[in-house]
Amino acid sequence: MNRLEQSSLYQLTMVRFHLILREPEAIFWIFIFPILLAVGLGIAFRNRPADVLQVGATTSQLAQALATDKGLSAAVLDEARGTKALATGKILLLAIQSPAGVTYKFDDTNPDARTARMLVDRDLQAAAGQREAVHAQNQLVHETGSRYIDFVIPGLLGMNLMGSAMWGLGFSIVEARQKKLLKRMVASPMPRWQYLMSFILSRLAMLVLEVVVFLGFVRLVFGVPFRGPLWQLGFLCVLTSLAFSALGLLVASRAKNMEAVSGLMNLVMLPMWILSGIFFSASRFPVVIQPLVRALPLTAAIDAMRGNMLQGMSLGQMAVPVAILLAWLVAAFGISLRIFRWR
Amino acid sequence: MTEPQTVAIPAPEHDFCASSLKLSGLRKAFGDVVAVDGLDLEVASGECFGLLGPNGAGKTTTIEICEGLTEPDAGQVQLLGLNWETGASALRQRIGVQLQETQFPDKLTVEETLRLFRSFYRQGTSVDESIRTAQLEEKRGARVGTLSGGQKQRLAMACALVGDPELLFLDEPTTGLDPQARRHLWDLVDELKLAGRTIILTTHYMEEAERLCDRVAIMDHGRIIALGTVQQLVASVGAEHIVEFAVTGQDAGHGVVDAAVLLAIPGIQSHRVDAGLHQLSVSELHMAVPRIFAELRTQGLHLSEFRTHSATLEDVFVGLTGRNLRDE
């Protein structure tokens, strides 16, 4: 055995690796699950060509005037059938020829129906001879970075870092306590800080794999942008993982069995799954609870990662979320060291 | 039920050097439950010492206080001339511990587990040597989850030994093992004794204490109620044989035995009844047994059971507490 192999910190860390890699479920949750989720969301929210809106018209002259518009698909329907089609959602708008002109029948709370109203009206007015007052041209852009998939990837990354850090630490520690292994360890001359440090070290090493695999995948498949400095994104991942490791340690610091720790884990993570803006912007929540939402570590982590990846912000511009993560890290770690139950 | 009493037997003349363990006035309560109630004990270096007692007697609390895992409410603990307040890190290096019901991670191999524990000690035996000692050579690469109960216990023992400890604590090392695995572990303890290590073990198997221990302390309700070599303790029963019998009366009910008449027979030291089974401690078996038969016949009683055995630590415990060791 060489010197490294004789070191207890090395041995403890290697044990953590062995235990993680020999647990097939852990591999699934850490590596496969986030990719599956990203693929699922990528398919669901992929960018399609602009929708063709279904409309109805009571006369063939009206339908003909609409036929040239690529954004519309017009069918000739009498008023009764058209009203029924409207009610069942088969068409968005019914254009009714009347002696005085045209009546549009549609639901004005449906944005697509309002769009249909504008398109149909423009086409009919043009057919009747109206001319543009100002000449207008379209220039189309499909910018990466503004798609839903770009928005959701930093959210998924944050959620995944939270889950793997908290479950990874919390479950292993409580299992060791429940099996009296923790007590056996402290009955040996093992330095206690090394035991906790081995979790951090193995977590950081797994983190590199986890983040590189996930971000590499979404970069290749979805072309998700990385506009900020990569090393700063790496720093944010490490900081996020450490903050949640500390939180996992805190949750596990006194729980005596798996049931207790599972309950606590869910209690801590559930508010963040809902409030922290993984799938939609956290700013949608009412103003009164915004201070709470902003103070959650996952909100801070996701905000910072979106800032880095999508807006190319530097760490200096994200001092607030970084400070929130640091505060969680220091507080959770400090408290758990004080109340940790070694037996 | 006899009143608990302490049998004071002076420690035999050992050629052991200074004491490895010294406890004085040890006391520990968990809420209202007093687990250890004023315990004094001295174990000499090189001795194999047994703490014997029923479940809940305070054996594990006592040994965990010695191991520095539980803080006593009062009293002094001295190990190898050190104490836990000032010498904890040195002590951890010099003692070996095997706890009750430690479950090592199922997914580690025997070798990985031992390599981990070896890394905690500045000096000790090699991993290979400890695998050999525990006779786990064939299981070296096997995962802990696949080991039998006896093999797991030998692994726990090997983990306690990798630091080459001067003082070894074994808490119920054979509880839950089948007889063969138990004998296997006893052989292992024998080897450790031969190597001159001080061993302190707890057990509720009297035959284990008789087989392994130089001296035994019998514990009950947090106190030591008897202390000495196995021979001394057995001799304290006052008779080397135990006669057990059950009788039926003439009308097939439980016969009533006139105990006073039995006690008058020379060589019979004591009489007690437990669930219809009469127990006599007897010193001159060959003289007493014919007299017992004759006496029961005179009283018109029929024997439904009759057996004798040599007195054991179990009988010492029964004599002191009126209860059986395995009563919970």
Interface residues (C-beta under 8 A of the other chain):
Chain A: E5 Q6 S7 S8 Y10 Q11 L12 M14 V15 H18 L19 R22 E23 A176 K179 K180 L181 K183 R184 V186 A187 S188 P189 M190 R343
Chain B: E67 G68 L69 S89 R92 Q93 V97 L99 Q100 E101 T102 Q103 F104 P105 K107 L108 E112 R115 L116 F117 S119 F120 Y121 R122 C159 G163
